């Protein structure tokens, strides 16, 4: 319709009408383009809010998991320090049950597994670039790279448990007495009676026992330090996400 009118105006040499028609066309195209841009901007804002909300949820869970792992890791370090102090005494001040409990806590095997669903979704969908903060994108990448190092340290502790702690406990201690978790003694009918919970008193006099305790303390310290740095990263990421929410 508009093309026919424009053709007619050209034949009639009605230049004012021709210019007017062209202005109408240009304005229409411009408005359509602006509307498309507005809708695209709204879509990006909506997607960004969704991405930010998902990341905030993931990093809230990461904070909780790290805090829990840190609590257990610090407990493991404290148990090793206390137990080593008891080794140096002529006669331990703590009861046999308490000593066995401490030995168990020196190998609590706490772990941290990061939640990364939102981050992986951003990468998979190719929408990571939509995050407006380059610092945030850098922090996210560095956090998950650091997490890979954390997993290696955790695997080292698990390997030490399997190759050092576990065989030593089986060979030299009453394993049932020295294999309690979080203060809960495995004293059910299937494990009664203990072989001899007092075996730990003899084991504590040996250098091998002390070396195992020191190894467990060092590994726990490495993990605690690593988790503390990760927790700092988590808090920085949460602060940057809060500015986008």
C-alpha positions in Angstrom: 0.0 0.0 0.0 2.7 2.5 1.0 4.8 1.5 -2.1 1.8 2.2 -4.4 1.3 5.6 -2.8 5.0 6.5 -3.1 4.9 5.5 -6.8 1.9 7.6 -7.4 3.4 10.6 -5.7 6.6 10.2 -7.8 4.5 10.1 -11.0 2.7 13.2 -9.9 6.0 14.8 -8.8 4.5 15.5 -5.5 7.9 15.8 -3.7 6.4 16.9 -0.4 4.3 13.7 -0.2 7.3 11.6 -1.3 9.4 13.1 1.5 6.6 12.6 4.0 6.2 9.0 3.0 9.9 8.4 3.3 10.0 10.0 6.7 7.1 7.8 7.8 9.0 4.7 6.6 12.2 5.7 8.3 10.5 6.6 11.6 8.7 3.3 11.5 11.9 1.3 10.9 13.6 3.3 13.7 10.8 2.7 16.2 10.7 -1.0 15.3 14.4 -1.2 15.9 14.2 0.6 19.2 11.4 -1.7 20.3 13.5 -4.7 19.5 16.4 -3.3 21.4 14.2 -2.6 24.4 12.9 -6.1 24.4 16.4 -7.5 24.0 17.6 -5.3 26.9 14.7 -6.5 29.0 15.5 -10.2 28.2 19.1 -9.7 29.1 18.2 -8.0 32.4 15.8 -10.9 33.2 18.4 -13.5 32.3 21.0 -11.7 34.4 18.7 -11.6 37.4 18.1 -15.4 37.0 21.9 -16.1 36.6 22.7 -13.9 39.6 20.0 -15.6 41.8 21.3 -19.0 40.8 24.9 -18.0 41.6 23.9 -16.5 44.9 22.1 -19.7 45.8 25.1 -21.9 44.8 27.6 -19.7 46.8 25.3 -19.6 49.8 25.6 -23.4 49.8 29.3 -23.3 49.2 29.7 -21.0 52.2 27.8 -23.4 54.4 29.8 -26.4 53.2 33.1 -24.7 53.7 32.1 -23.5 57.2 31.2 -27.1 58.1 34.4 -28.5 56.7 36.5 -25.9 58.4 34.8 -26.7 61.7 35.6 -30.4 61.4 39.1 -29.7 60.1 39.9 -27.4 63.1 38.5 -30.0 65.4 40.9 -32.5 63.8 43.9 -30.2 64.4 42.9 -29.6 68.0 42.6 -33.3 68.6 46.1 -33.9 67.2 47.6 -31.2 69.3 45.8 -32.5 72.5 46.8 -36.0 71.8 50.4 -35.1 71.1 50.5 -33.2 74.4 49.2 -36.4 76.2 52.0 -38.4 74.6 54.6 -36.3 76.3 53.2 -36.9 79.7 54.5 -39.7 81.9 50.9 -40.8 82.4 48.0 -39.3 80.3 45.5 -37.1 82.1 42.7 -38.3 79.9 40.8 -41.6 80.1 41.4 -44.4 77.6 38.0 -43.6 76.0 38.9 -40.0 75.5 42.3 -40.9 74.0 40.7 -43.3 71.6 38.2 -40.6 70.7 40.9 -38.1 70.0 42.8 -40.5 67.8 39.6 -41.0 65.8 39.2 -37.3 65.4 42.7 -37.0 64.0 41.4 -38.7 60.9 37.9 -37.2 60.5 38.4 -36.9 56.7 36.4 -33.7 56.2 35.8 -32.8 52.6 34.5 -29.9 50.6 32.7 -30.4 47.2 31.9 -27.1 45.6 28.4 -26.5 44.0 29.0 -25.3 40.4 25.7 -25.9 38.7 24.9 -22.2 37.9 28.5 -21.6 36.7 28.5 -24.6 34.5 25.1 -23.6 33.0 26.6 -20.1 32.2 29.5 -21.7 30.4 27.4 -24.4 28.6 24.9 -21.8 27.4 27.7 -19.4 26.4 26.1 -16.6 28.5 29.0 -16.1 30.9 29.9 -12.9 28.9 26.5 -11.4 29.9 27.8 -10.9 33.5 28.6 -7.2 33.5 31.5 -7.5 36.0 34.8 -8.6 34.7 36.0 -8.9 38.3 33.2 -11.3 39.1 34.0 -13.5 36.1 37.6 -13.6 37.2 36.7 -14.4 40.8 34.4 -17.2 39.6 37.1 -18.7 37.4 39.7 -18.5 40.1 37.4 -20.0 42.7 36.7 -23.1 40.7 40.4 -23.5 39.6 41.4 -23.3 43.3 38.8 -25.9 44.1 40.6 -28.4 41.9 43.7 -27.9 44.1 41.5 -28.5 47.1 40.3 -31.8 45.7 43.9 -32.9 45.3 44.7 -32.1 48.9 41.6 -34.0 50.1 42.6 -37.0 48.0 46.0 -36.9 49.6 44.4 -37.1 53.0 42.2 -39.9 52.0 45.2 -41.8 50.6 47.1 -41.2 53.9 44.1 -42.6 55.8 44.0 -45.7 53.7 47.8 -46.3 53.6 48.8 -45.1 57.0 46.1 -44.4 59.6 43.9 -47.4 58.9 46.5 -50.1 58.7 48.2 -48.7 61.9 44.9 -48.7 63.8 44.2 -52.3 62.7 47.6 -53.5 63.7 48.2 -51.7 66.9 44.9 -50.5 68.4 41.5 -51.7 69.2 40.0 -50.5 65.9 36.4 -50.4 67.1 37.5 -48.1 70.0 39.6 -45.9 67.8 37.1 -45.6 65.0 34.4 -43.4 66.4 33.0 -40.4 64.6 31.8 -37.1 66.0 31.8 -38.3 69.5 29.7 -41.3 68.9 31.2 -44.6 70.1 30.4 -47.6 68.1 29.4 -49.6 71.1 26.6 -51.7 69.6 26.1 -55.4 70.2 27.9 -56.4 67.0 31.1 -54.8 68.3 31.1 -55.9 71.9 33.2 -56.7 73.7 36.2 -54.6 72.6 39.4 -56.5 72.1 41.4 -54.1 74.3 40.8 -50.4 74.3 43.8 -49.9 76.5 46.1 -50.8 73.6 46.4 -47.0 72.8 48.3 -46.5 76.1 51.1 -48.8 74.8 50.9 -47.3 71.2 51.3 -43.8 72.6 54.8 -44.6 73.8 56.1 -45.2 70.3 57.5 -42.8 67.8 55.4 -44.2 65.1 52.2 -43.2 66.9 53.5 -39.7 67.3 54.5 -39.5 63.6 51.1 -40.5 62.5 49.5 -37.8 64.7 51.8 -35.2 63.2 51.1 -36.3 59.7 47.4 -36.0 60.3 47.8 -32.6 61.9 49.9 -31.3 58.9 47.3 -32.6 56.4 44.4 -31.0 58.4 46.3 -27.7 58.6 46.8 -27.7 54.8 43.1 -28.3 54.3 42.0 -25.7 56.8 44.3 -23.1 55.2 43.0 -24.0 51.8 39.4 -23.9 52.8 39.9 -20.6 54.6 41.2 -19.0 51.3 38.3 -20.5 49.4 35.9 -19.1 52.0 37.4 -15.6 51.5 36.9 -16.0 47.7 33.2 -17.1 48.3 32.6 -14.0 50.4 34.1 -11.7 47.7 32.0 -13.4 45.1 28.9 -13.0 47.2 29.6 -9.3 47.7 30.0 -8.7 43.9 26.8 -10.7 43.3 24.9 -8.5 45.8 25.8 -5.4 43.8 24.1 -7.0 40.7 21.0 -8.2 42.5 
